Amino acid sequence: MTVNTDDSDGGDGDGSIDPVTLEVVRNQLESVAEEMGQTLIRGAYSPNIKERRDCSTALFDADGRLIAQAEHIPVHLGAMPAAVAAVRERDPKPGDVFVLNDPFTGGTHLPDVTMVSPLAPGRDGSDDDDGESDLDGGTEGRNGDDIVGYAVSRAHHADVGGMTPGSMPANSREIYQEGLRLPPTRLVAGGQVREEVRSLVLANVRNPRERRADLRAQRAANERAEARLESLFDEHGRETVLDGFDAVIDYSRERVEREIAALPDGTYEATDVLEGDGVTDEDIEISVAVTVDGERIDVDFSGTDDQLAGNLNAPLAVAKSAVYFVVRCLTDPEIPPNHGCYEPVEISAPERSLLDPEPPAAVVGGNVETSQRVTDAVFTALARAAPDRVPAQGQGTMNNLTIGARDGSVTYYETIGGGFGARPDRDGMDGVQVGMTNTLNTPVEALETEYPLRVERYALREESGGRGRYRGGEGLERSVTVETDATVSLLTERRRHAPKGVDDGEDGATGENLIDGEAVPAKTTVDVDAGTTVTVRTPGGGGHGKPEEEE
């Protein structure tokens, strides 16, 4: 048996690959993405990347299609194709490395810095200890200068400038306040670092030494992809690997199409709300209609509120990430995650809406909070088609906490876990990241070593999960004392509307933010003096089924 492929990506093979070789190549391509992530995490300086692992890596083909990804951050990965598409419009060459974070040109929000490297395995180049290339712009290698794919790394940098330390202001009203905005820009050209570009970036961020190191770690991750891809060419042959690119995409698409076809056809609608945008406290509506038609899904966000004055606007790529995440959750998790999983899914949102804003909209909260609510809304809609696969609502927020010394010397950023919604056949998980984030926490020891902070309390919130036949997961309480004058920013949700239970399950508890014991709004930025204690109590998950049937 062979798997037929379309040989349109530059391979000179016969367009087929046997199933055994395909499975071997598929696993090896996924290992390339995983090794990229390990390289990035090991090489980073900031705790946000090396401890929390707020980063993602992936491998794309020459046409900008996702081939393989590491199991990292959903909101990063689903939006990466937009970054590759933006770079491909800039005439990339082997030996180049592009850096970008512009949410309107391939990015998500400004702290998420993306590095995209065209891949041409076999190119004759080497780097010195400072990441500088010994090449003089040459690109010819034993395979010439053909680009066969792209390595992509995306990492949340602890600061990229802007109006507040940590670049996560709750009170931004336009993107210029949120930090340095980079359209796709050549950081490396022909193997040589463009020092004027790097200097420009580092001159506009706090703690430039840490930023420089994290950027070097991202570049090293991308270089690892090229080295590993070259070894696969040596092992299997260039044409076999390139045929494998097509084959793994076809394989995933066919399996996802079969999963979608098993859902009942129909249009399923849902609405959910955000709890104000920092300018207004009024609820902000996200409306979705999900149409299942044979092997395809159409997701339409018509009816969603217009672009906001505050910063919960989310680029369309972020909304797509949320939808892709839900589709992946409702289909077989063993299906390899790549472009094929997304081909049967069509997504649209009105222009100049909350989910497709235009510049200079502020967007820093859209990536972290609006993405969570989009996930909730799409899950709610598809629960009507697949009730046995959809959990009760989880905490529905990333509980973003940013603390930056006012002198700019250190910036701490954390997303804090909470309750996972109860599932149809078991309790929800306690104190975990839910939805569009997949980070770890910052260990107490690392936090107190790296920052002028002291952890006073870190514990589960007892009875915060909704009761039901199966209980929702418990939220967390984290209290931190700031030991220097600082700016504190909180971007949170589910402080007013509780995560909903399903099938008569009870709602989870709402979250709460406190500064020195006094409640503060869900979205707030405030200067504090040394000795101030900041407490975040995160929501619990909703319950599933009637409480009297509790097992």
C-alpha positions in Angstrom: 0.0 0.0 0.0 1.2 3.5 -0.8 0.0 7.0 0.2 -0.5 9.2 -2.8 0.7 12.8 -2.5 0.7 15.9 -4.6 4.3 16.5 -5.5 4.0 20.3 -5.7 6.4 21.2 -2.9 9.6 20.8 -4.9 10.2 17.1 -4.4 11.3 15.1 -7.4 9.9 11.8 -6.1 7.1 9.8 -7.6 4.5 11.4 -5.3 4.0 8.4 -3.1 5.5 7.1 0.2 4.8 3.7 1.8 2.9 3.8 5.1 5.8 2.5 7.2 8.2 5.2 6.0 5.4 7.8 6.4 5.0 6.9 10.0 8.7 7.0 10.6 9.1 10.3 8.9 6.0 11.8 10.6 7.4 11.0 14.0 10.8 12.4 13.1 9.3 15.6 11.8 7.4 16.0 15.1 10.7 15.4 16.9 12.3 18.3 15.0 9.6 20.6 16.4 10.1 19.2 19.9 13.9 19.6 19.7 13.4 23.2 18.6 11.4 23.8 21.8 14.0 22.1 24.0 16.7 24.2 22.5 14.7 27.4 23.1 13.8 26.6 26.7 17.4 25.6 27.6 18.9 28.6 25.9 16.5 31.3 27.3 17.4 33.6 30.2 14.0 34.8 31.3 12.0 32.6 33.7 8.9 33.2 31.6 10.5 31.0 28.9 12.9 28.7 30.7 10.6 28.0 33.7 7.0 28.7 32.5 7.7 27.6 29.0 5.6 30.3 27.4 6.9 29.5 24.0 6.1 27.4 20.9 7.9 25.9 18.0 6.8 24.5 14.7 7.9 23.4 11.2 6.3 24.6 8.0 6.7 23.6 4.3 7.8 25.9 1.5 4.1 26.8 0.9 3.6 28.0 4.5 1.7 24.9 5.6 2.1 23.6 9.1 3.9 20.2 9.0 4.6 19.5 12.6 4.4 21.3 16.0 5.6 20.8 19.5 3.0 20.3 22.2 3.2 23.9 23.4 0.7 26.9 23.4 -2.5 26.6 21.4 -3.0 30.3 20.9 0.6 30.6 19.6 0.4 27.6 17.2 -2.9 28.2 15.6 -1.9 31.7 14.6 1.6 30.8 13.3 0.5 30.3 9.7 -0.3 34.0 9.5 3.3 34.9 10.5 4.8 32.5 7.9 2.5 34.0 5.2 3.6 37.5 6.1 7.3 36.5 5.9 6.8 34.8 2.5 5.6 38.1 1.1 9.0 39.7 2.0 11.0 37.6 -0.5 12.9 35.5 2.1 16.2 33.9 1.2 18.2 31.1 2.7 20.3 32.4 5.5 17.7 35.0 6.5 15.9 35.2 9.8 12.8 37.4 10.2 11.5 38.7 13.5 8.0 40.1 14.0 5.3 40.7 16.6 2.9 43.0 14.8 -0.6 41.6 15.4 -1.8 43.1 12.2 0.9 41.4 10.2 1.2 37.9 11.4 1.5 38.3 15.2 -0.8 37.9 18.1 0.1 40.5 20.7 3.3 42.4 21.1 5.0 40.4 23.8 4.8 37.3 21.6 7.9 37.7 19.4 8.1 35.4 16.5 11.2 34.3 14.6 10.8 32.8 11.1 13.8 31.1 9.3 13.7 29.9 5.7 15.2 26.4 5.6 17.6 25.2 2.9 19.4 22.2 4.4 23.0 21.7 3.2 23.7 25.4 2.9 27.4 25.9 3.8 27.3 28.2 6.9 28.4 28.4 10.5 28.0 30.7 13.4 30.4 32.0 15.9 29.8 32.1 19.7 27.8 35.3 19.5 25.4 34.0 17.0 27.2 35.9 14.1 27.7 34.0 10.9 31.1 33.6 9.1 29.3 33.7 5.8 29.7 36.6 3.5 26.2 36.5 2.3 26.6 33.2 0.4 23.7 30.8 0.2 24.9 28.0 -2.1 25.1 24.6 -0.5 25.1 21.1 -1.8 21.3 21.4 -2.4 21.5 24.9 -3.8 19.5 27.7 -2.4 16.0 26.2 -2.6 13.8 26.9 0.4 12.1 23.7 1.4 10.4 25.0 4.5 10.3 27.4 7.5 11.3 27.0 11.1 9.2 29.1 13.5 9.6 29.9 17.1 7.3 32.2 19.1 8.1 33.2 22.7 6.4 35.6 25.2 9.1 38.1 26.1 8.9 39.6 29.6 9.0 43.1 28.2 8.8 44.7 24.7 8.5 48.3 25.8 5.3 50.3 26.0 3.6 52.2 28.8 4.1 49.8 31.6 6.8 47.3 32.7 6.0 43.9 31.3 4.1 45.3 28.3 0.7 43.9 29.5 -1.1 47.2 30.5 -4.7 46.8 31.4 -5.4 50.4 30.4 -4.0 50.6 26.9 -6.2 52.2 24.3 -4.1 51.9 21.2 -1.4 49.5 20.2 1.3 52.2 20.4 1.0 52.1 24.2 1.6 48.3 24.3 5.2 48.2 23.1 7.6 48.1 20.2 5.7 46.9 17.0 7.7 44.9 14.5 6.4 44.0 11.1 8.3 41.1 9.5 11.9 42.4 9.6 15.2 40.8 8.6 17.1 40.3 11.8 19.6 38.1 9.9 20.4 38.5 6.2 22.4 35.9 4.4 23.7 34.5 7.6 24.8 37.9 9.1 23.0 39.5 12.0 21.9 43.0 11.1 23.2 44.8 14.1 21.3 48.0 13.4 18.0 46.0 13.6 19.0 44.2 16.8 20.2 47.5 18.4 16.9 49.1 17.5 14.9 46.4 19.2 17.1 46.3 22.3 17.0 50.1 22.6 13.2 50.0 23.0 12.8 47.3 25.7 13.4 47.0 29.4 16.2 44.7 30.5 17.8 44.4 27.1 20.4 41.9 28.2 17.6 39.3 28.9 15.8 40.2 25.7 19.1 39.7 23.7 19.6 36.3 25.2 16.0 35.2 24.6 16.3 36.3 20.9 19.5 34.3 20.6 17.7 31.2 22.0 14.9 31.6 19.5 17.5 31.8 16.7 19.3 28.7 18.0 15.9 26.8 18.0 15.4 27.6 14.3 18.9 26.6 13.5 18.3 23.3 15.2 15.4 22.7 12.8 17.6 23.1 9.7 20.3 20.8 11.1 17.8 18.1 11.9 16.0 18.4 8.6 19.4 18.0 6.9 19.9 14.8 8.8 16.5 13.5 7.7 17.4 14.3 4.0 20.6 12.3 4.5 18.7 9.4 6.1 15.7 9.1 3.8 16.6 11.2 0.8 15.4 14.7 0.0 12.5 13.6 -2.2 11.1 11.1 0.3 11.0 13.7 3.1 9.4 16.3 0.9 6.9 13.7 -0.3 6.3 13.1 3.5 5.3 16.7 3.9 2.4 16.3 1.6 1.5 12.8 2.9 1.2 13.8 6.6 -1.0 16.7 5.7 -3.3 14.5 3.5 -3.4 11.9 6.2 -4.5 14.3 8.9 -7.0 16.0 6.7 -8.7 12.7 5.8 -8.9 11.6 9.4 -10.3 15.0 10.6 -12.9 14.9 7.7 -14.1 11.5 8.9 -14.4 12.8 12.4 -16.4 15.8 11.3 -18.6 13.6 9.0 -19.6 11.7 12.2 -21.2 14.8 13.7 -24.8 15.5 12.9 -25.2 18.2 10.2 -26.8 21.4 11.3 -26.1 25.0 12.5 -25.3 25.4 16.1 -25.3 28.8 17.7 -24.0 30.2 21.0 -23.1 33.5 22.6 -20.8 34.4 25.5 -19.5 37.6 27.0 -16.4 39.4 28.2 -16.7 41.4 31.4 -15.8 44.8 30.0 -12.6 46.0 28.3 -11.2 48.3 30.9 -13.0 51.3 29.4 -16.5 50.1 30.0 -17.8 47.5 32.5 -20.6 46.5 30.2 -20.7 43.0 28.8 -19.1 42.5 25.4 -20.8 39.8 23.3 -19.2 37.1 21.2 -21.7 35.4 18.9 -20.9 32.3 16.9 -22.8 30.1 14.4 -21.1 26.7 13.7 -22.4 24.9 10.6 -21.5 21.2 10.2 -22.0 20.1 6.6 -20.7 16.7 5.7 -16.9 16.7 6.1 -16.7 20.5 6.6 -17.2 23.0 9.4 -18.0 26.7 8.9 -17.6 29.0 11.9 -19.2 32.5 11.5 -18.8 35.2 14.1 -21.3 37.6 12.6 -23.1 39.4 15.4 -20.0 39.7 17.5 -19.6 43.2 19.0 -17.6 45.9 17.1 -14.0 46.7 17.7 -13.4 48.0 21.2 -11.8 51.1 22.8 -10.0 48.9 25.3 -7.4 46.1 24.6 -9.5 43.0 24.3 -9.6 43.2 20.5 -8.2 40.0 19.0 -6.7 39.6 15.5 -8.5 37.1 13.3 -5.5 34.7 13.6 -6.2 34.5 17.4 -9.8 33.7 16.8 -8.8 31.0 14.3 -6.4 29.5 16.9 -9.3 29.2 19.3 -11.5 27.5 16.8 -8.8 25.1 15.7 -8.2 24.2 19.3 -11.9 23.3 19.8 -11.9 21.2 16.6 -8.8 19.4 17.8 -10.4 18.7 21.2 -13.6 17.2 19.6 -11.8 15.0 17.2 -9.4 12.1 17.7 -6.4 13.4 19.7 -4.1 10.9 18.0 -4.5 12.7 14.7 -1.1 14.4 13.9 -1.6 18.2 14.3 -0.8 19.9 11.0 -2.3 22.0 8.2 -4.5 19.1 7.2 -6.4 19.3 10.5 -7.5 22.9 9.6 -8.3 22.5 5.9 -11.9 21.4 6.5 -12.6 24.4 8.8 -13.7 27.8 7.5 -13.7 30.8 9.8 -15.0 34.3 9.3 -15.6 37.4 11.4 -16.9 40.9 10.5 -14.2 43.5 9.6 -13.6 46.1 12.4 -15.2 43.8 14.9 -13.8 42.5 18.2 -12.3 39.5 16.3 -11.0 41.3 13.3 -9.9 44.8 14.4 -8.0 47.3 12.4 -5.0 49.5 13.5 -4.4 51.2 15.9 -6.6 49.0 18.0 -5.1 47.8 21.3 -4.9 44.0 21.4 -2.7 42.9 24.3 -5.7 41.4 26.2 -7.3 39.8 23.1 -4.7 37.2 22.7 -4.9 36.0 26.4 -8.5 36.7 27.4 -10.7 37.0 24.3 -9.2 33.8 22.9 -10.5 32.0 26.0 -14.0 33.3 25.5 -14.0 32.4 21.8 -13.1 28.9 22.9 -16.0 28.8 25.4 -18.5 30.0 22.8 -17.5 27.5 20.2 -17.4 24.7 22.7 -21.0 25.7 23.8 -22.2 25.7 20.2 -20.7 22.3 19.4 -21.9 20.8 22.7 -25.3 20.5 20.9 -23.7 18.4 18.3 -21.4 16.3 20.5 -22.7 16.6 24.1 -20.7 13.5 25.2 -17.4 15.1 24.2 -17.7 18.6 25.7 -16.8 19.4 29.3 -18.5 22.1 31.5 -16.8 25.5 31.3 -13.4 25.8 32.8 -12.0 28.9 34.4 -12.1 30.7 31.0 -9.3 33.1 31.8 -5.5 33.2 31.9 -5.4 35.4 35.1 -2.6 37.5 33.7 -0.4 39.0 36.5 2.4 41.3 35.5 4.7 43.0 38.1 7.5 45.3 36.9 10.0 47.2 39.0 9.4 50.9 38.2 13.1 51.3 37.4 12.7 48.7 34.6 15.2 46.3 36.1 12.9 43.3 36.3 9.6 42.2 34.9 7.6 39.2 36.1 4.7 37.8 34.1 2.5 34.8 35.0 -0.7 33.2 33.9 -2.2 31.4 36.9 -4.1 28.1 36.6 -7.6 27.4 37.8 -10.4 24.9 37.6 -11.0 22.7 34.6 -14.7 22.0 33.8 -16.1 18.6 34.8 -16.2 16.1 32.0 -19.1 13.8 31.1 -17.4 10.9 32.8 -15.0 12.3 35.4 -14.2 15.3 37.6 -12.5 18.4 36.3 -8.8 18.9 37.1 -7.7 21.2 39.9 -5.3 24.2 39.4 -4.4 23.7 35.8 -4.0 26.0 32.7 -7.3 25.8 30.7 -8.0 26.5 27.1 -5.7 28.5 24.9 -2.7 28.4 27.3 -0.5 25.4 28.2 2.3 26.9 30.3 3.7 25.7 33.6 3.7 27.9 36.7 6.8 29.7 37.9 8.2 27.6 40.7 8.3 29.4 44.0 12.0 28.9 44.3 12.7 30.4 40.9 10.3 33.2 41.4 11.9 34.3 44.7 15.4 33.9 43.3 14.9 35.8 40.1 12.6 38.6 41.3 12.1 41.0 44.3 9.0 39.0 45.2 8.0 36.8 48.1 5.2 34.2 47.8 2.9 34.3 50.8 0.4 31.7 49.8 0.0 29.3 46.9 -2.9 26.8 47.4 -6.1 25.3 45.9 -9.3 27.2 46.6 -11.4 24.6 48.4 -15.0 24.1 47.1 -14.5 26.6 44.2 -15.3 23.9 41.7 -19.0 23.5 40.8 -20.8 20.6 42.3 -22.4 17.9 40.1 -22.4 14.3 39.3 -18.8 15.1 38.4 -17.2 18.1 40.2 -15.5 21.0 38.5 -11.8 21.5 39.2 -10.7 23.8 42.0 -9.2 27.2 41.4 -6.0 28.5 42.9 -5.0 31.3 45.3 -1.6 32.9 44.8 -0.4 35.8 47.1 2.8 37.6 46.3 4.5 40.4 48.3 6.3 42.9 46.1 9.6 44.0 47.7 10.3 47.0 45.5 8.3 49.9 44.1 6.5 48.4 41.2 3.7 48.6 38.6 1.1 45.8 38.8 -1.1 44.9 35.9 -4.0 42.5 36.1 -5.9 41.2 33.0 -8.5 38.7 34.1 -12.0 37.4 33.4 -14.7 35.4 35.1 -14.8 37.8 38.0 -18.5 38.5 37.4 -19.9 35.7 35.3 -19.1 32.2 36.7 -17.9 29.3 34.6 -21.1 27.4 33.7 -22.0 23.9 34.7 -23.8 21.7 32.3 -26.6 19.1 32.5 -27.8 20.6 35.8 -24.2 20.8 37.2 -23.5 23.9 39.4 -21.4 26.8 38.2 -17.8 27.2 39.4 -16.8 30.0 41.7 -15.9 33.4 40.2 -12.3 34.7 40.6 -11.2 37.7 42.7 -8.2 40.1 42.6 -7.0 41.8 45.8 -4.3 44.3 46.6 -3.5 44.5 50.3 -6.8 42.8 51.0 -8.9 45.2 49.0 -10.7 44.0 45.9 -9.6 45.6 42.6 -11.2 45.4 39.1 -10.7 42.5 36.8 -8.6 44.7 34.6 -6.4 47.2 36.4 -2.9 48.7 36.3 -1.7 50.4 39.5 1.6 51.6 41.0 2.4 50.0 44.3 5.0 50.6 47.0 7.4 48.0 48.4 5.7 45.7 50.8 2.4 45.5 48.9 0.7 42.1 48.7 -1.1 41.1 45.5 -3.6 38.2 45.7 -5.2 36.4 42.7 -8.0 33.9 43.4 -8.8 32.0 40.2 -12.2 30.6 39.1 -13.2 27.0 39.6 -14.6 24.9 36.8 -18.3 24.1 36.3 -19.9 20.8 37.4 -21.4 18.2 35.2 -24.7 16.5 36.0 -27.0 16.8 39.0 -25.2 17.1 42.3 -27.5 14.5 43.9 -26.1 11.9 41.5 -22.5 12.7 42.6 -20.3 9.7 42.5 
